[in-house]
Amino acid sequence: MNYQAVINVYTFKKQWLRTLTMCVNFITPSHQQLKTHFKAPIAASAEWKTAVWQDYAAPIIVGDEHERQSLLGLYSMIPKSHLPPGTKRFSTMNARAETVATLRSYAQPWRDGQLCLVPMTTFFEPCYESGKAERWKIGMADESPFAVAGLYRSWTETDGGTSFSFTQLTINADEHPLMRRFHKPGDEKRSLVILPESAYGDWLGCRDSERAKAFLKHSSNEHLVAYPVPKVAISKPKSTSNLGLFN
């Protein structure tokens, strides 16, 4: 028996069942895609996993209308490593557009205009149409990379260095033809904010929190497709340096 494969599937299942109510797992782009597709190069030495979960490092894109760069941030606005001692862990992977300006975890970066793009090639959601939770993969019909609206902040580490963390913004999806199919029956439907490429620069350069709200909507240019993916297809995440778009 391949015990490592059993451990990998068990670990994935535990992660998946623990986080069925949120957009918490996505596939990252490669170094080359950051440079050519997003025009946001990252240091050649930067390393991250292909499949990203809570507190994993992943590339985000920062800048303005004229210049962009990618840097690594931890997927949680308040990573576990920065929770005050004795604080119970809570999720900050997703920030609701309706409360991002008022919740303490996000309010200051939102007011300061610390907006970012979170690039990806696909993300995953639970679908209950079969009567039980099934993992579905969602991405562009042409399999091209895309970016969702994010918010980031910096941290000063004990060694004096600077690190970054980020969250993905979400909006109501009760009326979205595709995204309303996900999450538990009776639960509010939520979606990431997929930004059109033409809006990347304007989003990154926006420093007015009121004006930024105008970007938090469903894009009319979305060409999304979704389909179920079996758990057995999930293997231990590897570095983007030797993997393609998907596991």
N, C-alpha and C positions, 0 to 999 in steps of 0.2 A: 504494500500500500504506500502511496505517495503521501506521507504524513505532512510534508510542508504544504502541499496543495490543499489538504483538509484544513490546516491551520489558516491558510489564506482565505478560503471560502468562509470559514467560521468568523474570522475577524471582519471580513466585509459584511457578513450578515448582521453581526452585532452593531457595526457602525450604521448600517442602513436602517435597521429597525429602530435605533435610538433617535433617528433624525428624520422621520417620515413627514413631518409637518413643514419642512422648510426646503429652500433651494440650498443644499449644503455640499454638493459634490459636482465638480466639473473637470473637464479635460483642458489642459493648458496648451498654448501654442509653443512652437519651437523657437530657438534663437533666430533662425532664418526667417520665420514668419513674422516675428517682431520687427525685424529689420526691413523686409521687403513689403509685407502687406500693411503693417501699421506705421511704417516709417518711424519706428521708435526703438532703436538699437539698445541692447543691454550688454554689460561687460561680458566678455568671452568667458570669464571665470565663474560667472553666475550659474548656479545649479539649483534645480528644483525637480519635484516629482511630476510625472505626467498626469496622474489622477490626484486631485487636491481635495482634502477634507479640512475640518476645523483645525486651526493652528498650524497648518502646513504653509511653507513658503511658496509663493507664486508670483509671477510677474504682474505688475500693474504699470499703467502708462500715465505719466504726469507731464505737465508743460502748459502751453497756451496755444493761441491761434497760429503761431509761427514756428514753434519748435517743440519737439516731443522727445522724451526718453523713457526707457523702461527701468524699473528698479524692483527689487524683491521686497515683498511685504508679507506678513503673516495673515492668514485668512481668519480673522476675528478682530474686530475693532479694539477689543481689550483682550489680548492673548492671555492664556493661562499663566504665563511667566510674569505678567504684570498685574495680576490680581492681588489686592492687599492680603496679607496673611490672615487666614481664618475666614476669608470670603468664599461662599459657596460658588462654584463655577456656574456661569450662565452664558447663554449663546449671544454673541454679537456678530454673527456671520451675515445677517440680513438686517437692514434698517428699513422700517416702514416709512414710505414717503409722507404719510399723514402725521407722523410723530418725530421725524428725524430732527426737527428744529427745537424740540422741547425735551427729549430724553437726554439725560446727562452724559450718556456714553457717546453721543453723536453731536450734541448741540454746538459745542465750540468749533470743531472742525467744519461743521456746516456753515456757521456764521462767518468763518474765516475763508470760505471758498476753497477748501482743500478737496477739490473734486478730482477724480481719476477715472480712467477706463480700466475695466477688468477684462482682458482679452481671453478668449477661449475658443475651442472648436466644437464643444458640445457641453450640455449640462444634463442632469438627471432629476426626474421627479417620480413620485409614486402614483400609480393609476389603480383605481379600485373597480373599474368597469367589469372585471371578471368575478367580482365578489371578494377578492383578497388583494392585498398590496402587491403590485408588480412594478419592477423598476423599468422605467422608460427613458430612452435616450432622445434628446431634443437638440436639433441643430439646423443649419441651413440646408436647403434642398440640394445645393451644389457643393456641399461639404466645405465651404469656405469658412475661414475664421471670422469671428465677429467680436464685438465688445459690448459690455453692459455698463450702466452707470454705477460708479462706485464713489466711496468717500474714504479718505485715508488720514492718518496722523503719524507723527514721529514720536520716538521714545529715546531718552538718554539712558544708555546702558551703564552698568556699574564700572565698566572699563573706560568710560568716557565716550564711547562710540555712539552712533545713531542707528536706530533700527526703525522699521516702518510696519504698520499694520493697516488693514482695510476691511471694509464691509461692502456688501452689494445692496443697492437700493431696490425696494420692491413696491409694486402697485397692485391695486385690486384687479382681479382678472375674471370676475363673475360673468362678464359678457364677452370675454375673448373666445373666439371660436375653437382655439386649440387649448390654451392654458386652463380654461375652465374644466377640462376633463381630469385634472390632477388634484391630488390630496383627498382626504376622507370625505365621503358624502356628508353634507351638512356643514362642513367647514368652509370658511371663507376661502375663495380661490385667490392665489397670489401669483405674481409673475415678476421675473427680473425685468429691468428696463433695457431693452435692446436698442442701442442708439444707431441710427443710420450713419454710414461713413461720412456723409456730408456735414454731420453735426459734431464730429469728434473735436475739431478745433474750437468751436464755439463753446462746447461743454467744458473743455479743459481750461479755457480762458475766462470763464464766467466767475466773477467775484461778488456777484449780487445774489444773495440767497433767495430773494423773491423771484428774480428772473430765472434762477436755476430750476424753480418749480415747474416752469413751462416745458422743460425737457422730460419731465417724469410722466410719460404717457406711452401708450402703445404706438409703435411705428407703423405707418401705413405701408412701409416697404419691406416688412417682414416676409420672408419666404421660408417659414419653418416647416420641418417635417418631424415626426415622432414615431417611435416604434419600440416595442419591448425588447429588452436585452436579458438573456439568461444569466443567473448568478455565476454559473460555471465559467462564464467568459472573463470573469474578473480574476486577474493574477496580481501578484505582489508588485506594487508600483516601482518603476525603474526611472532612471534619469532620462530627461528629454534628449540627451546626447546620443542615445542609441535606440530610441523608439520613434515610431511614426505618430500619426495623429491619435490613433486609438489603440487600447490594449487588445 
